[in-house]
Amino acid sequence: ARGHCHSFTALLELTWLPKPQLGDPKDLSALRMQPAQEDVLTISQTLDKLLERDKVQVELIPEKKGLFLKHVEYQVTSQRFKISVYRRYSDFDVFHEVLLQRFAYRVVPALPPKRMLKGVLTSVSEREFIEGRRRALGRFINLVACHPFFSEDELVKTFLTFSGSDVQTRLRDTYKKMGDEFMTNRIATLAKEYLPADIQAQFSTSRELIRNIHNSFQRLRDRAEKMAERSQENATDLLLFGQELSTLGSEASPLPPLAPTQSTWGALCESFKSLSVEFVVLSDKATQQGRREEDDVVEKLNFFLDLLQSYRDLCERHEKGVLHEHQRALQKYGVMKRQMMSATVQSKEHATVEQLESRIVQQESAIQTMELRNYFSLFCLHQETQLIFTCLPITSHILGAFVSSQVQGHKEVRRQSGNSFSPVTHLYFYPAALHARTVKPSIIICANKIFFY
């Protein structure tokens, strides 16, 4: 009985204890382990990884009808997709157009001009222009193919792989199905949350630095171009020099009676002919040097400069495009608000007031969209700035190639000069002969050197 009484007493005490407050079971979801926040703003790419994305060759396939060159076709070969397609300049033009519409907030490289605008083209300048345009198209498509966002886009895949008859229509249809990047990017409307507080200050500092780098490398490129041109001019001069020596050595006119009986003119002519061969070799070495400077230095500097120029173009699009449209929309909104207030004060017709209200609501929606686009533009601009700084080490590769080309060129010329003039080393004029009244040479060839007296 006592045991039962004790249990009953304990039970009564339990009924007076406070009940625990468990709350809503749905709140338990907040206690789950949250994954680390994704760093969507940072581009974690190295220069090597970017360049490994693809390598595209653009080769010229001229198509002639009659006597004149009607249009030029290019064979575009993607290493990534392992396919070759044929494109005309107009195909590149449409591709650039839709790419710029889809990625208005990214660094879209510019296309080279379709034709020269000044003067009438000669056959030589026409060839040079077409070759320069081929190189520029190659730089354009490689910059696009290496871009971390462009390279994964359906537009790029279509341009590099579609082998149908009308690639331009296919490109436009592909863009219409997708729309611009703001419509398809999953974080476009949330871009403001990922931006640093000092984004404008960072943008201004980066823009100024990149502008200075661009200007300096433009001057370096101009110097490198002149050096490559001088190498080609030197090659031409050496070749012409050798040809003149060959002509001189082939002189078959008989000596006049006034010439001394022991004239060395015949031996000199043979030496001139032998020397002409050496100058042809030196000309070839100079040509190779010019090509190295053009391909390994000038062309790669142009590639880097095209990238920097596309960044500067992007900065201008941001300021003159998104920001300007936003400010204009705000001004228009202010005018509508004033009209609304005026209509309300003057007690105009109800329909007129409703129309103004509807227009104001539409304008507010448009402003909200523009603000979202403005933040997304800054978001993309921040990523593209990172991309530029990731590519800056390419300058060390270019300058290293420039030094190597100069060293190699000098070594080859020195090696060739060591073997040169051997055909004429057998021809000596000894000092005793110089005092002879009947012999007064104007050229002395000795010890692999030519002395003029």
ZALOMAR-551934 format. One record per residue (C-alpha): residue number from 1; residue in three letters; y, z, x. Coordinates in steps of 0.02 Angstrom, whole numbers, plus 50000, padded with zeros to 5 digits. Each point is the difference from the previous one (the first is absolute). Layout:
// ZALOMAR-551934
+-----+------+-------+-------+-------+
| pos | code | north |    up |  east |
+-----+------+-------+-------+-------+
| NUM |  Ala |     Y |     Z |     X |
...
+-----+------+-------+-------+-------+
This chain:
// ZALOMAR-551934
+-----+------+-------+-------+-------+
| pos | code | north |    up |  east |
+-----+------+-------+-------+-------+
|   1 |  Ala | 50000 | 50000 | 50000 |
|   2 |  Arg | 50117 | 50044 | 50142 |
|   3 |  Gly | 49963 | 49831 | 50081 |
|   4 |  His | 50038 | 49907 | 49841 |
|   5 |  Cys | 50160 | 50099 | 49976 |
|   6 |  His | 50056 | 49961 | 50178 |
|   7 |  Ser | 49968 | 49812 | 49978 |
|   8 |  Phe | 50096 | 49998 | 49837 |
|   9 |  Thr | 50147 | 50090 | 50081 |
|  10 |  Ala | 50003 | 49874 | 50142 |
|  11 |  Leu | 49996 | 49856 | 49876 |
|  12 |  Leu | 50149 | 50072 | 49908 |
|  13 |  Glu | 50096 | 50012 | 50164 |
|  14 |  Leu | 49963 | 49818 | 50038 |
|  15 |  Thr | 50076 | 49944 | 49836 |
|  16 |  Trp | 50166 | 50072 | 50054 |
|  17 |  Leu | 50007 | 49903 | 50166 |
|  18 |  Pro | 50126 | 49854 | 50008 |
|  19 |  Lys | 49928 | 49827 | 49975 |
|  20 |  Pro | 50021 | 49879 | 50148 |
|  21 |  Gln | 50119 | 49853 | 49972 |
|  22 |  Leu | 49905 | 49845 | 50057 |
|  23 |  Gly | 50131 | 49874 | 49946 |
|  24 |  Asp | 49965 | 49817 | 49961 |
|  25 |  Pro | 49843 | 49933 | 50089 |
|  26 |  Lys | 50095 | 49837 | 50031 |
|  27 |  Asp | 50109 | 50093 | 50125 |
|  28 |  Leu | 49849 | 50019 | 50114 |
|  29 |  Ser | 50020 | 49817 | 50050 |
|  30 |  Ala | 50153 | 50049 | 50100 |
|  31 |  Leu | 49890 | 50109 | 50111 |
|  32 |  Arg | 49897 | 49852 | 50058 |
|  33 |  Met | 50014 | 49948 | 50182 |
|  34 |  Gln | 50136 | 49868 | 50008 |
|  35 |  Pro | 49979 | 49853 | 50120 |
|  36 |  Ala | 50130 | 49977 | 50137 |
|  37 |  Gln | 50148 | 49898 | 49941 |
|  38 |  Glu | 49988 | 49818 | 50052 |
|  39 |  Asp | 50132 | 49944 | 50124 |
|  40 |  Val | 50045 | 49837 | 49917 |
|  41 |  Leu | 50165 | 49981 | 50092 |
|  42 |  Thr | 49931 | 49990 | 50177 |
|  43 |  Ile | 49924 | 49840 | 50070 |
|  44 |  Ser | 49861 | 50057 | 50115 |
|  45 |  Gln | 49976 | 49835 | 50092 |
|  46 |  Thr | 50004 | 49958 | 50185 |
|  47 |  Leu | 50065 | 49838 | 50071 |
|  48 |  Asp | 49826 | 49946 | 50052 |
|  49 |  Lys | 49931 | 50032 | 49826 |
|  50 |  Leu | 50139 | 49898 | 49921 |
|  51 |  Leu | 49974 | 49853 | 50117 |
|  52 |  Glu | 49812 | 50006 | 49972 |
|  53 |  Arg | 50018 | 49972 | 49813 |
|  54 |  Asp | 50003 | 49813 | 50020 |
|  55 |  Lys | 50050 | 49861 | 50118 |
|  56 |  Val | 50052 | 49836 | 49921 |
|  57 |  Gln | 50013 | 49834 | 50091 |
|  58 |  Val | 50120 | 49868 | 49935 |
|  59 |  Glu | 49966 | 49828 | 50072 |
|  60 |  Leu | 50095 | 49839 | 49969 |
|  61 |  Ile | 49917 | 49853 | 49911 |
|  62 |  Pro | 50130 | 49860 | 49988 |
|  63 |  Glu | 49970 | 49874 | 49865 |
|  64 |  Lys | 50082 | 49831 | 50026 |
|  65 |  Lys | 50027 | 49863 | 49873 |
|  66 |  Gly | 50069 | 49841 | 50071 |
|  67 |  Leu | 50113 | 50021 | 50149 |
|  68 |  Phe | 50086 | 50161 | 49949 |
|  69 |  Leu | 49940 | 50179 | 49984 |
|  70 |  Lys | 50001 | 50039 | 49814 |
|  71 |  His | 49939 | 50180 | 49998 |
|  72 |  Val | 49911 | 50126 | 50108 |
|  73 |  Glu | 49843 | 50097 | 49957 |
|  74 |  Tyr | 49939 | 50158 | 50083 |
|  75 |  Gln | 49825 | 50065 | 50026 |
|  76 |  Val | 50005 | 50188 | 49968 |
|  77 |  Thr | 49850 | 50095 | 50067 |
|  78 |  Ser | 49973 | 50185 | 49963 |
|  79 |  Gln | 49891 | 50097 | 50120 |
|  80 |  Arg | 49974 | 50136 | 49870 |
|  81 |  Phe | 49941 | 49886 | 49858 |
|  82 |  Lys | 49918 | 49874 | 50119 |
|  83 |  Ile | 50068 | 49850 | 49908 |
|  84 |  Ser | 50121 | 49857 | 50029 |
|  85 |  Val | 50114 | 49930 | 49866 |
|  86 |  Tyr | 50133 | 49865 | 50001 |
|  87 |  Arg | 50179 | 50040 | 49954 |
|  88 |  Arg | 50165 | 49909 | 49995 |
|  89 |  Tyr | 50170 | 50077 | 50028 |
|  90 |  Ser | 50031 | 50004 | 49811 |
|  91 |  Asp | 49843 | 50108 | 49982 |
|  92 |  Phe | 50071 | 50124 | 50126 |
|  93 |  Asp | 50164 | 49995 | 49903 |
|  94 |  Val | 49920 | 50046 | 49833 |
|  95 |  Phe | 49894 | 50133 | 50084 |
|  96 |  His | 50156 | 50078 | 50076 |
|  97 |  Glu | 50087 | 49993 | 49831 |
|  98 |  Val | 49864 | 50093 | 49903 |
|  99 |  Leu | 49970 | 50121 | 50144 |
| 100 |  Leu | 50184 | 50048 | 49998 |
| 101 |  Gln | 49995 | 50023 | 49812 |
| 102 |  Arg | 49845 | 50109 | 50009 |
| 103 |  Phe | 50056 | 50103 | 50151 |
| 104 |  Ala | 50188 | 50004 | 49982 |
| 105 |  Tyr | 50006 | 50172 | 50083 |
| 106 |  Arg | 49899 | 49951 | 50154 |
| 107 |  Val | 50033 | 49905 | 50163 |
| 108 |  Val | 49963 | 49822 | 49947 |
| 109 |  Pro | 50032 | 49884 | 50150 |
| 110 |  Ala | 50113 | 49850 | 49978 |
| 111 |  Leu | 49938 | 49820 | 50006 |
| 112 |  Pro | 50068 | 49874 | 50126 |
| 113 |  Pro | 50111 | 49863 | 49928 |
| 114 |  Lys | 49914 | 49849 | 49925 |
| 115 |  Arg | 50103 | 49876 | 50098 |
| 116 |  Met | 50140 | 49992 | 50126 |
| 117 |  Leu | 50169 | 49993 | 49915 |
| 118 |  Lys | 50114 | 49934 | 50136 |
| 119 |  Gly | 50004 | 49822 | 50063 |
| 120 |  Val | 49868 | 49865 | 49996 |
| 121 |  Leu | 49832 | 50042 | 50076 |
| 122 |  Thr | 49940 | 49900 | 50147 |
| 123 |  Ser | 49814 | 49980 | 50032 |
| 124 |  Val | 50005 | 50134 | 50136 |
| 125 |  Ser | 50100 | 50128 | 49902 |
| 126 |  Glu | 49892 | 49968 | 49847 |
| 127 |  Arg | 49843 | 50043 | 50097 |
| 128 |  Glu | 50081 | 50155 | 50072 |
| 129 |  Phe | 50059 | 50056 | 49828 |
| 130 |  Ile | 49828 | 49976 | 49921 |
| 131 |  Glu | 49917 | 50097 | 50141 |
| 132 |  Gly | 50129 | 50139 | 49986 |
| 133 |  Arg | 49972 | 50010 | 49814 |
| 134 |  Arg | 49811 | 50008 | 50025 |
| 135 |  Arg | 50022 | 50148 | 50117 |
| 136 |  Ala | 50117 | 50087 | 49877 |
| 137 |  Leu | 49878 | 49975 | 49856 |
| 138 |  Gly | 49864 | 50074 | 50109 |
| 139 |  Arg | 50106 | 50153 | 50035 |
| 140 |  Phe | 50040 | 50018 | 49814 |
| 141 |  Ile | 49820 | 49995 | 49939 |
| 142 |  Asn | 49939 | 50117 | 50139 |
| 143 |  Leu | 50134 | 50129 | 49960 |
| 144 |  Val | 49945 | 49991 | 49818 |
| 145 |  Ala | 49814 | 50007 | 50041 |
| 146 |  Cys | 50023 | 50154 | 50111 |
| 147 |  His | 50105 | 50098 | 49874 |
| 148 |  Pro | 49903 | 50150 | 49931 |
| 149 |  Phe | 50050 | 49962 | 49819 |
| 150 |  Phe | 50015 | 49810 | 50000 |
| 151 |  Ser | 49832 | 49973 | 50085 |
| 152 |  Glu | 49906 | 50083 | 49855 |
| 153 |  Asp | 50092 | 49906 | 49864 |
| 154 |  Glu | 49925 | 49861 | 49895 |
| 155 |  Leu | 50147 | 49884 | 50038 |
| 156 |  Val | 49961 | 50000 | 50186 |
| 157 |  Lys | 49816 | 49974 | 49970 |
| 158 |  Thr | 50038 | 49854 | 49885 |
| 159 |  Phe | 50114 | 49916 | 50127 |
| 160 |  Leu | 49876 | 50020 | 50142 |
| 161 |  Thr | 49841 | 49953 | 49906 |
| 162 |  Phe | 50036 | 49893 | 49847 |
| 163 |  Ser | 49944 | 49822 | 50035 |
| 164 |  Gly | 50040 | 49923 | 49830 |
| 165 |  Ser | 50119 | 49857 | 49970 |
| 166 |  Asp | 50150 | 50101 | 49937 |
| 167 |  Val | 50024 | 50161 | 50097 |
| 168 |  Gln | 50179 | 50018 | 49941 |
| 169 |  Thr | 49951 | 50016 | 49817 |
| 170 |  Arg | 49861 | 50120 | 50048 |
| 171 |  Leu | 50124 | 50110 | 50096 |
| 172 |  Arg | 50124 | 50005 | 49854 |
| 173 |  Asp | 49862 | 50041 | 49876 |
| 174 |  Thr | 49934 | 50138 | 50112 |
| 175 |  Tyr | 50172 | 50079 | 50010 |
| 176 |  Lys | 50027 | 49989 | 49811 |
| 177 |  Lys | 49838 | 50096 | 49971 |
| 178 |  Met | 50050 | 50141 | 50119 |
| 179 |  Gly | 50189 | 50016 | 49992 |
| 180 |  Asp | 50103 | 50084 | 50134 |
| 181 |  Glu | 49944 | 50149 | 50103 |
| 182 |  Phe | 50097 | 50125 | 49895 |
| 183 |  Met | 49891 | 49955 | 49851 |
| 184 |  Thr | 49834 | 50019 | 50091 |
| 185 |  Asn | 50028 | 50141 | 50126 |
| 186 |  Arg | 49925 | 50161 | 49933 |
| 187 |  Ile | 50138 | 50110 | 50071 |
| 188 |  Ala | 50150 | 49888 | 49964 |
| 189 |  Thr | 50070 | 50114 | 49864 |
| 190 |  Leu | 49967 | 50155 | 50106 |
| 191 |  Ala | 50079 | 49938 | 50161 |
| 192 |  Lys | 50145 | 50123 | 49990 |
| 193 |  Glu | 49880 | 50147 | 50018 |
| 194 |  Tyr | 49937 | 49938 | 50168 |
| 195 |  Leu | 50167 | 49959 | 50080 |
| 196 |  Pro | 50077 | 50120 | 50127 |
| 197 |  Ala | 50164 | 50079 | 49951 |
| 198 |  Asp | 50095 | 49914 | 50141 |
| 199 |  Ile | 49930 | 49826 | 49965 |
| 200 |  Gln | 50172 | 49918 | 49999 |
| 201 |  Ala | 50046 | 50074 | 50170 |
| 202 |  Gln | 49832 | 49947 | 50072 |
| 203 |  Phe | 50024 | 49825 | 49931 |
| 204 |  Ser | 50175 | 49982 | 50076 |
| 205 |  Thr | 49943 | 50062 | 50171 |
| 206 |  Ser | 49846 | 49889 | 50005 |
| 207 |  Arg | 50095 | 49848 | 49941 |
| 208 |  Glu | 50130 | 50017 | 50137 |
| 209 |  Leu | 49869 | 50025 | 50136 |
| 210 |  Ile | 49897 | 49850 | 49943 |
| 211 |  Arg | 50158 | 49894 | 49991 |
| 212 |  Asn | 50039 | 50042 | 50182 |
| 213 |  Ile | 49821 | 49964 | 50055 |
| 214 |  His | 50006 | 49834 | 49909 |
| 215 |  Asn | 50162 | 49947 | 50083 |
| 216 |  Ser | 49939 | 50048 | 50174 |
| 217 |  Phe | 49835 | 49908 | 49983 |
| 218 |  Gln | 50090 | 49848 | 49934 |
| 219 |  Arg | 50095 | 49992 | 50164 |
| 220 |  Leu | 49839 | 50026 | 50099 |
| 221 |  Arg | 49918 | 49860 | 49902 |
| 222 |  Asp | 50145 | 49884 | 50037 |
| 223 |  Arg | 49983 | 50036 | 50187 |
| 224 |  Ala | 49812 | 49971 | 49994 |
| 225 |  Glu | 50026 | 49835 | 49909 |
| 226 |  Lys | 50119 | 49940 | 50135 |
| 227 |  Met | 49875 | 50048 | 50135 |
| 228 |  Ala | 49862 | 49905 | 49912 |
| 229 |  Glu | 50115 | 49849 | 49983 |
| 230 |  Arg | 50043 | 50009 | 50185 |
| 231 |  Ser | 49815 | 50003 | 50044 |
| 232 |  Gln | 49973 | 49842 | 49898 |
| 233 |  Glu | 50153 | 49918 | 50076 |
| 234 |  Asn | 49939 | 50050 | 50174 |
| 235 |  Ala | 49832 | 49921 | 49960 |
| 236 |  Thr | 50086 | 49838 | 49950 |
| 237 |  Asp | 50109 | 49999 | 50156 |
| 238 |  Leu | 49851 | 50031 | 50114 |
| 239 |  Leu | 49904 | 49858 | 49918 |
| 240 |  Leu | 50148 | 49880 | 50016 |
| 241 |  Phe | 50024 | 50054 | 50180 |
| 242 |  Gly | 49818 | 49960 | 50037 |
| 243 |  Gln | 50012 | 49832 | 49913 |
| 244 |  Glu | 50151 | 49954 | 50105 |
| 245 |  Leu | 49907 | 50048 | 50158 |
| 246 |  Ser | 49853 | 49893 | 49945 |
| 247 |  Thr | 50116 | 49852 | 49971 |
| 248 |  Leu | 50080 | 50027 | 50169 |
| 249 |  Gly | 49831 | 50012 | 50086 |
| 250 |  Ser | 49944 | 49838 | 49920 |
| 251 |  Glu | 50145 | 49903 | 50073 |
| 252 |  Ala | 49922 | 49842 | 50072 |
| 253 |  Ser | 50155 | 49910 | 50065 |
| 254 |  Pro | 49985 | 49947 | 50183 |
| 255 |  Leu | 50106 | 50087 | 50130 |
| 256 |  Pro | 50154 | 49905 | 50057 |
| 257 |  Pro | 50013 | 49940 | 50181 |
| 258 |  Leu | 50128 | 50136 | 50035 |
| 259 |  Ala | 49867 | 50136 | 49974 |
| 260 |  Pro | 49926 | 50072 | 50161 |
| 261 |  Thr | 49828 | 49938 | 50044 |
| 262 |  Gln | 49929 | 50176 | 49997 |
| 263 |  Ser | 50071 | 50044 | 49827 |
| 264 |  Thr | 49910 | 50136 | 49906 |
| 265 |  Trp | 50052 | 49934 | 49828 |
| 266 |  Gly | 49824 | 49947 | 49957 |
| 267 |  Ala | 49931 | 50174 | 50036 |
| 268 |  Leu | 50140 | 50078 | 49899 |
| 269 |  Cys | 49959 | 49890 | 49850 |
| 270 |  Glu | 49819 | 50057 | 50004 |
| 271 |  Ser | 50058 | 50180 | 50007 |
| 272 |  Phe | 50118 | 49973 | 49852 |
| 273 |  Lys | 49856 | 49933 | 49896 |
| 274 |  Ser | 49893 | 50149 | 50045 |
| 275 |  Leu | 50142 | 50120 | 49961 |
| 276 |  Ser | 50024 | 49922 | 49828 |
| 277 |  Val | 49826 | 50061 | 49950 |
| 278 |  Glu | 50047 | 50178 | 50047 |
| 279 |  Phe | 50156 | 49993 | 49894 |
| 280 |  Val | 49896 | 49945 | 49851 |
| 281 |  Val | 49893 | 50156 | 50023 |
| 282 |  Leu | 50155 | 50109 | 50013 |
| 283 |  Ser | 50067 | 49920 | 49842 |
| 284 |  Asp | 49839 | 50043 | 49909 |
| 285 |  Lys | 50014 | 50181 | 50058 |
| 286 |  Ala | 50178 | 50009 | 49936 |
| 287 |  Thr | 49945 | 49927 | 49832 |
| 288 |  Gln | 49865 | 50133 | 49984 |
| 289 |  Gln | 50128 | 50134 | 50042 |
| 290 |  Gly | 50116 | 49935 | 49864 |
| 291 |  Arg | 49859 | 50003 | 49873 |
| 292 |  Arg | 49954 | 50178 | 50045 |
| 293 |  Glu | 50181 | 50054 | 49979 |
| 294 |  Glu | 50011 | 49910 | 49833 |
| 295 |  Asp | 49834 | 50058 | 49926 |
| 296 |  Asp | 49981 | 50175 | 50072 |
| 297 |  Val | 50181 | 50054 | 50001 |
| 298 |  Val | 50119 | 49897 | 49893 |
| 299 |  Glu | 49879 | 49975 | 49854 |
| 300 |  Lys | 49951 | 50184 | 49995 |
| 301 |  Leu | 50182 | 50053 | 50010 |
| 302 |  Asn | 50034 | 49886 | 49852 |
| 303 |  Phe | 49857 | 50083 | 49906 |
| 304 |  Phe | 50077 | 50171 | 50031 |
| 305 |  Leu | 50175 | 49939 | 49955 |
| 306 |  Asp | 49937 | 49923 | 49837 |
| 307 |  Leu | 49932 | 50171 | 49952 |
| 308 |  Leu | 50164 | 50088 | 50041 |
| 309 |  Gln | 50101 | 49868 | 49907 |
| 310 |  Ser | 49891 | 50021 | 49846 |
| 311 |  Tyr | 50037 | 50187 | 50005 |
| 312 |  Arg | 50187 | 49967 | 50008 |
| 313 |  Asp | 49982 | 49879 | 49853 |
| 314 |  Leu | 49908 | 50137 | 49904 |
| 315 |  Cys | 50142 | 50123 | 50031 |
| 316 |  Glu | 50124 | 49874 | 49930 |
| 317 |  Arg | 49890 | 49968 | 49848 |
| 318 |  His | 49993 | 50187 | 49968 |
| 319 |  Glu | 50188 | 50020 | 50007 |
| 320 |  Lys | 50054 | 49838 | 49915 |
| 321 |  Gly | 49855 | 49994 | 49878 |
| 322 |  Val | 49934 | 50165 | 49933 |
| 323 |  Leu | 50153 | 50108 | 50037 |
| 324 |  His | 50123 | 49869 | 49939 |
| 325 |  Glu | 49904 | 49971 | 49837 |
| 326 |  His | 49989 | 50188 | 49973 |
| 327 |  Gln | 50187 | 50023 | 50022 |
| 328 |  Arg | 50036 | 49852 | 49887 |
| 329 |  Ala | 49884 | 50072 | 49866 |
| 330 |  Leu | 50090 | 50168 | 50010 |
| 331 |  Gln | 50168 | 49914 | 49979 |
| 332 |  Lys | 49935 | 49906 | 49849 |
| 333 |  Tyr | 49933 | 50163 | 49929 |
| 334 |  Gly | 50171 | 50082 | 50022 |
| 335 |  Val | 50084 | 49858 | 49905 |
| 336 |  Met | 49876 | 50017 | 49857 |
| 337 |  Lys | 50028 | 50188 | 49989 |
| 338 |  Arg | 50187 | 49975 | 49989 |
| 339 |  Gln | 49977 | 49869 | 49865 |
| 340 |  Met | 49887 | 50120 | 49905 |
| 341 |  Met | 50128 | 50139 | 50009 |
| 342 |  Ser | 50137 | 49881 | 49944 |
| 343 |  Ala | 49896 | 49937 | 49854 |
| 344 |  Thr | 49960 | 50177 | 49946 |
| 345 |  Val | 50182 | 50057 | 50008 |
| 346 |  Gln | 50062 | 49847 | 49905 |
| 347 |  Ser | 49861 | 50019 | 49868 |
| 348 |  Lys | 49939 | 49821 | 50014 |
| 349 |  Glu | 49861 | 49928 | 49895 |
| 350 |  His | 49834 | 50090 | 50006 |
| 351 |  Ala | 49908 | 49842 | 50055 |
| 352 |  Thr | 50116 | 49977 | 50149 |
| 353 |  Val | 49973 | 50180 | 50056 |
| 354 |  Glu | 49811 | 49981 | 49983 |
| 355 |  Gln | 50003 | 49842 | 50106 |
| 356 |  Leu | 50097 | 50089 | 50135 |
| 357 |  Glu | 49878 | 50146 | 49995 |
| 358 |  Ser | 49853 | 49881 | 50016 |
| 359 |  Arg | 50080 | 49911 | 50148 |
| 360 |  Ile | 50037 | 50166 | 50084 |
| 361 |  Val | 49819 | 50055 | 49981 |
| 362 |  Gln | 49942 | 49836 | 50075 |
| 363 |  Gln | 50123 | 50017 | 50143 |
| 364 |  Glu | 49944 | 50179 | 50033 |
| 365 |  Ser | 49821 | 49937 | 50012 |
| 366 |  Ala | 50053 | 49862 | 50118 |
| 367 |  Ile | 50095 | 50124 | 50109 |
| 368 |  Gln | 49848 | 50114 | 50006 |
| 369 |  Thr | 49891 | 49854 | 50056 |
| 370 |  Met | 50128 | 49951 | 50132 |
| 371 |  Glu | 50006 | 50177 | 50065 |
| 372 |  Leu | 49811 | 50000 | 50016 |
| 373 |  Arg | 50007 | 49832 | 50088 |
| 374 |  Asn | 50135 | 50065 | 50115 |
| 375 |  Tyr | 49891 | 50147 | 50054 |
| 376 |  Phe | 49850 | 49886 | 50020 |
| 377 |  Ser | 50106 | 49882 | 50105 |
| 378 |  Leu | 50047 | 50146 | 50113 |
| 379 |  Phe | 49817 | 50052 | 50005 |
| 380 |  Cys | 49947 | 49825 | 50058 |
| 381 |  Leu | 50146 | 49991 | 50121 |
| 382 |  His | 49943 | 50163 | 50079 |
| 383 |  Gln | 49825 | 49928 | 50023 |
| 384 |  Glu | 50065 | 49835 | 50069 |
| 385 |  Thr | 50107 | 50096 | 50125 |
| 386 |  Gln | 49843 | 50088 | 50060 |
| 387 |  Leu | 49918 | 49829 | 50016 |
| 388 |  Ile | 50141 | 49938 | 50112 |
| 389 |  Phe | 49986 | 50151 | 50115 |
| 390 |  Thr | 49811 | 49978 | 50005 |
| 391 |  Cys | 50027 | 49822 | 50064 |
| 392 |  Leu | 50127 | 50046 | 50134 |
| 393 |  Pro | 49867 | 50019 | 50138 |
| 394 |  Ile | 49971 | 49812 | 49989 |
| 395 |  Thr | 50156 | 49982 | 50106 |
| 396 |  Ser | 49912 | 50079 | 50149 |
| 397 |  His | 49859 | 49874 | 49983 |
| 398 |  Ile | 50125 | 49857 | 49996 |
| 399 |  Leu | 50098 | 50058 | 50151 |
| 400 |  Gly | 49837 | 50032 | 50094 |
| 401 |  Ala | 49947 | 49821 | 49962 |
| 402 |  Phe | 50169 | 49939 | 50063 |
| 403 |  Val | 49981 | 50090 | 50166 |
| 404 |  Ser | 49821 | 49938 | 50018 |
| 405 |  Ser | 50051 | 49820 | 49968 |
| 406 |  Gln | 50135 | 50010 | 50133 |
| 407 |  Val | 49884 | 50078 | 50128 |
| 408 |  Gln | 49863 | 49873 | 49963 |
| 409 |  Gly | 50122 | 49855 | 50011 |
| 410 |  His | 50068 | 50053 | 50169 |
| 411 |  Lys | 49824 | 50030 | 50067 |
| 412 |  Glu | 49944 | 49826 | 49948 |
| 413 |  Val | 50151 | 49916 | 50078 |
| 414 |  Arg | 49979 | 50099 | 50161 |
| 415 |  Arg | 49815 | 49958 | 50005 |
| 416 |  Gln | 50039 | 49816 | 49971 |
| 417 |  Ser | 50140 | 49998 | 50128 |
| 418 |  Gly | 49878 | 50068 | 50128 |
| 419 |  Asn | 49894 | 49846 | 49974 |
| 420 |  Ser | 50143 | 49879 | 49980 |
| 421 |  Phe | 50074 | 49883 | 50128 |
| 422 |  Ser | 49838 | 49998 | 50100 |
| 423 |  Pro | 50002 | 49809 | 50001 |
| 424 |  Val | 50161 | 50000 | 50100 |
| 425 |  Thr | 49967 | 50139 | 50124 |
| 426 |  His | 49928 | 49872 | 50120 |
| 427 |  Leu | 50171 | 49920 | 50014 |
| 428 |  Tyr | 50109 | 50086 | 50130 |
| 429 |  Phe | 50160 | 49951 | 50086 |
| 430 |  Tyr | 50007 | 50085 | 50168 |
| 431 |  Pro | 50166 | 50052 | 50077 |
| 432 |  Ala | 49981 | 49872 | 50138 |
| 433 |  Ala | 49998 | 49861 | 49874 |
| 434 |  Leu | 50157 | 50065 | 49918 |
| 435 |  His | 50099 | 49964 | 50159 |
| 436 |  Ala | 49937 | 49823 | 50010 |
| 437 |  Arg | 50139 | 49876 | 49967 |
| 438 |  Thr | 49887 | 49885 | 49902 |
| 439 |  Val | 49934 | 50135 | 49879 |
| 440 |  Lys | 50112 | 50104 | 49891 |
| 441 |  Pro | 49903 | 50065 | 49852 |
| 442 |  Ser | 50085 | 50070 | 49846 |
| 443 |  Ile | 49848 | 50100 | 49944 |
| 444 |  Ile | 49891 | 50116 | 50101 |
| 445 |  Ile | 49836 | 50057 | 49922 |
| 446 |  Cys | 49923 | 50147 | 50089 |
| 447 |  Ala | 49903 | 50158 | 49961 |
| 448 |  Asn | 49983 | 49959 | 49815 |
| 449 |  Lys | 50189 | 49984 | 49981 |
| 450 |  Ile | 50119 | 49854 | 49983 |
| 451 |  Phe | 50163 | 50012 | 50098 |
| 452 |  Phe | 50146 | 49882 | 49968 |
| 453 |  Tyr | 50120 | 49959 | 50143 |
+-----+------+-------+-------+-------+
